[in-house]
């Protein structure tokens, strides 16, 4: 009788725990609204929503499939750049100048080179040895890179000397966000073809390096992104603050970002409980066993890697349009890779609700730690001077601004100590 009465209570504990944590998070959000004002708090929630989309993308890669991706920043900046290219107004000077036809010719050469390299890489289909195919592919790729670079040089020089940069296509923001996901997914497909067969640590190194390559290219491609000169202002998918005011505009943007996040989460939850999701978890937990059962391990990993990267690109586009400025230099590993990992680990890998919870909580801690540290340091300076005659260091305020890294480090340390699976861990069904 005792055992029968204890059984129904067990499933209620995780639900009660989730409700308490969500209530605490809502109380924290309400506190931010009260202390910082509605405009500031709404801006923070919009950015947190964009980070939540990115965190869900990482969660399905790591939590569903065990893929160790530390090149998140590369997919974010690539998605943002694609959306910028689609949505910023057309630059008439580019289309009227000599750079447009030269760029078109260079793109044709790029497409042809990609086809040739792809054909050579399939040499094993006609019986060529693997070593010969690999060597031939590398040689052809090097020759193709040299030729294509020579074709691009006069085009980029003409564009930068004349129009400055190519501008965009002036399409709606929705088209830009779709393009962001597609471009990030296409990059992930190429990376996956090369790197998904590597061990987890090698995959991490490869994705980290490729992310730096993407950022460096965009930062130095003045003809494409204006480089450090930035592209601004970027269009919004909702009425701008100049049209309806800051609070209403940010509120509408927050609603749109939240709708996207909810739709993405519901679709992923449905997939998680479907045979596809069970197969992904089987591959994650025991790759050898899943392979012995006839599962296409590499194919399924490619699917989840591309899908996660598409969400990262989409999140990057949502974020960059809200800030209204695209600057490739502004994308850094601390904010756009390390912070995303903290969000997923703190929330609980394998649980999308945990990833969203972690994203909102960590971003609030990240943004509020600076003003909180400034307030505490100012109180310490005033009270220390009045009570003990203490003379504070001249750079005390600048030291306070660095406290956010310490606070995030302390937070993740405490979580790993007391909740190593995250505050909302994956619910395993046996």
N, C-alpha and C positions, 0 to 999 in steps of 0.2 A: 504493500500500500504506500509505503514511504517512497519507494522507487518510482511508482506510478505518478505520485504527485510531484516529484522532482523533475521528471522528463519534460513536461511542457514549459517549465520555467527557463530551461537552458537557452532556447532560441531567442527569448525576449531580452536576454542580457546584452547582446551586441546591439540590438535595436535601441534599447534604453541608453546605452553608452553613446550611440550615434546622435540620438536626440539631445542628450546633454551637451555634447561637443558642439553641435550646430547651434544650440541656444547660447552657449558661451561665445561662439564666433559672432552671432548676431548682436549680442550685447557689446562686443568689442567694436563692431561696425558702428553701432549707435553711439558709442563713446567718441569715436573719431568724428562723427557728424556733429556731436555737441561741442567738441573742443576746436575743430578746425573749420567748421562751416560746411554747408551743403555742396558748394562748388568744388572745394578741395576733395571732400570725401567721395563725391560722384566720380571725379577724375580718377581717383585711386581705384575705385571699383571697376571702371572701364578697363584700365590697364591690368588689373588683377584678372578680369575675365579673359583678356587676350592671353595672358600667361597661363590661365587654366586650360585653354584650348591647346596650347603648346605642351603643357604638362600631361594632358590626356594622350597626346601623340607619343610622348616618351613612355608613358605608362603602358601602352599596348606593345611598344617595342620591348621594353625591359620586363614589365610585369607579366605579359602574355607569352612572350617568346624568348626572354632572356638575352636579348641583343644589347650589347654594351656600346651605346652610341654616345660619344662625347663630342660629336661635331654638330650639335644642335644649332649653334649660332650660324653655321653655314647655311642650313636649310631656312632659318628665319630670315637672314639677309637676302638670300636668293628669292624667296617668296615675296618679300617686301619690294625688291627691285623689279620683279616681274609685274607686280601690281602698279607700281609707279609708272613703268613703261606703258602699260595699257591705258592708264587713266589721266595722265597729265595732258594738257592741251597740245595740239599739233603745233610743231615749229615750222612755219612756212619757209623760213630761211634755209632750213635743211633740205626740204624737198625741191627748192628752187636752185640750190647750189650744185657743185660738181661732186660733192661727197656722196649723195644718194646713189647715183649709178655705180660709183666705185664700190660702195658698200654692198650693193646688190650683187655685183660680180664676185666680191669676196665671199659672200654667203653661199653663192652657188658652188664656189670652190670648196668651202667648208663642208657642204652637204655631200659633194662628190667624194671628198677625202674620207668622211665618216663611212660612206658606203663601201669604199675600197678596203678600209681597215676592218670593217665588220666581215666582209667576204673572206679576207685573208685569215681572220681569226677562226673561221669555220672550216679550216683545212682538214681537220680530223675527220670530217664527214666523207672525204674522198680517200681516206686511208693514210694520210700523212702522219708521221710520228709526232707525238705531243711536243717534244723539244723543238723540232723544226718549226712547228706551227707557232709556238711562243716566240722563238727568235725572229721569225718572219714578221709576225705581228708587230713586235717592238721596232724593227727596222722600218717597216712601212709607216708606222705611226710617227716615227721621228722625221722621216722624209716629208710626210704629209703636213706635220706641224710647221716645218720650215717653209714649205711652199705657201701654206695658208697664211702664215704670219707675213710673208712678203706681199701677199695680196691685200691684207688688212692695213698695212702701214700707210700706203698713200691715201686710203679711204679715211682713216682716222685723222691723219694730218690735215686733210682738206676740210673735214667736218669741224675740227677744233679751230682752224684758221678762219673759217667762214661763219657757220651757224652757231658755233660754241658746243652744242650737243644736239642729239637727234630729236629731242622732245619725245612726245608720246603719241598715242592714237586717239586720245580724247574720248575713250569709251566709258560707260557707266562703271561705278566702283564695283558693282557686283561682278562684272566681267573681269575686273582686275583681281578680285579675290579668287575667282575660279582659276584664272591664269596662275596665281600664286601657288595654289595647291598642285596644279599640273606641272609647273616648272620644278617645284621642290620634289615632286614624285618622280619626274624624269631623271633628275640628278641622283636621287636615291636608287633608281633602277640601275644606272651606270655603276654607281659605287657598289651596289649589292652584287652585280655580276662579277666584280673584281674581288670584293672583300668578304662576302658572307661565308665563304669557305674557310676563312681564317679563324684561328682561336680567338676567344673573347678579348684577350689583351691586345692581340694584333689588330683586331677590328677597331678597338678603341683608338689605337695609335693612328690607324689609317683614316678614320673619320675625323679625328682632330686635325690631321694634316690637310685633308681636303677642305675642311671648313676654313682654314687659314688661306688656302689658295683662292677660294671663292671670294672671301672678303678682300684679299689683296688685289684681285683682278678688278672687282667693282670699285675699289678705292682709287685705283690708278686709271680706270677707263673713263677719262673725262668726257670723251665723245659720247659715252652711253649714259653716265650717271652724274656728270659734272664733278665727280670726285669729291674733294673736300669743300667745294663751293656749295654743295647741297642743292636739293630740288625742293622748292617750297613756293607757295602753299600747295598742299595736296587736297584733292576734293574729298568731301565727306559723303557718305551714303544717305545722310539725313540732313535736314536744314542746319546751317552753320550757326555759331553763336552770334554772328553779325546779323542774322535774319530773325532769330527768335530769342536771343539771350543765352548766356552761358549755361545757366542751370537747365533750361528746357532742352537745349541742344545736347548737352552731356547726358541728360536723362534718356533722351531718345537713342543716343549712341549706345548707352549702357543696355537698354532694352534689346536693341538689335544684337549686340554681342552675347547677351544672356540667352536669347532665342537660339542663336547658332550653337552655343555651348550645350543647351538642353537637347536639341535635335541630334547633335553628334553623340552625346552621351547615351541617349535612348537607343540609337542605332547600334552603338558598340555593345551596350548591355544585351541587346537582342542577339547579336552575333556571339557574344561571350557564352550564352546559354545554349546556342545552337551546336550542331556537330562540329562546325568549323572552330568554334571556341574551345570545345573539349579537345579537339585534335591539337590545337596550338599549345594548350597546357600540357598535353601528353608529350609533345616534342620538347617543351621547356623542362619538364621534370625528368624525362628519360629519353634522350635522343636515340640511343641505340635500340631501345625497345620499340619506339615508334617506327624507326626505320625497318626493323625486322618484321613489323606488321604490314609492310608495303606502303607506308606513308611517304609522300614526296617531301622530305624534310627541307631541302633547299628551296623548293618551289613555295612552300608555305611560309618559310622565313622571308623570302623575297616579298610576298604579299604584305606581310605585317610591317616590314621595313619601309616599303613604299607608302603604305597607308599612314603610318606614323609620321613620315616625313611630309606628306601632304598636309596633315593637320598642323605641323610646325610652320610650314609655309603660309598656311591660312592665318594662323595666329600672328605671325610676323606682319602680314598685310593689315590685319585688323589694328595692330598696335601702331604701325607707322602712319596709317591714315589718320588715326586719332591725334597723334602728335603733330601731324601736318608737315613734318620735315623729314626728308630722307637724306641721311648722312651715313655712308658706309663706315666711317670711322667711329660712329656712335655705337656700333654693335661690338661688344666685348665679351670675352668668355665668362667673366665674373657674373655679369648680369644675364647673359643669354645662354649659358650652359650650366655653370655651377649652381646658380640659383634655381634653375629648373630641376636639377637633380635633387636639391634640398627639398623642394616642394613635393616631389614624388616619394622620396624616402620618408619624409615626415608624415605625409598623408597615408602611405601604405601602398607599396607596389602591388599591382594586380587588381586593385580596386579603383575604378574610375571616380567613384564618389570621394575616396580618400585623396586621389590626385587633385580633384577640384578643391576639396577642403584645405589641403596643404598649400595649394597655389594662393588661395585667398589669404590664409593665415600668414604665410611667409611673406607675401607682398605687403601686408599691413605692417608686420614687424619691420620689414626692410625700409618702408617709407617713413614710419613713425619713429624709428629709433633715433634718427637725427634730431628732430625737434625735442624729443624726450631727453636725449643726452644733453642738448644745449641748455634745457631748463634745469636739469640736475646739476650740471657743471656751474651754471650761473649761481644757483643757490649755494653750492659748496664754496664758491669764491666769495660771495657776500657774507655768508655766515662765518667762514674761516677768517676773513678779514676783521669782522666785527668782534668775534669772540677770542681769537688767538693772535690777531695781527698777521695772519698768513698772507704773503704776497704770491698771488697765483702766477703761473708762467704766462708770458705774453701770448703764447700760441694755444691757450687753453680752448678757445672756441674751435680752432682747426682740429685739435685733438678730439673734441666732441663729435665732429663730423665724421671721424673715422670709426666711431663706435658701432656703426651698423654692421660692419664685418665681424666685430667681436660678438655682437648680439646674435647674429645668425650662426656663428660658429658655436656659441654656447647653447643655442636652441637645438641644433642638430646633435650636439654631444649628449644633451639630456635625453633627447628622444631615443637615440641609439642605446643609451644606458637603461632606460626604464620601459621603452616600447620598441624593441629592435625591429618589429614587423610594421611599425608605423602606428599612428593613433587610430586609423580605420583600416585594419589589415584585411587582406583578401579572405573571404569566407569560403573555406574548403568544404566540399561535400564528399563524404566517404560512403 
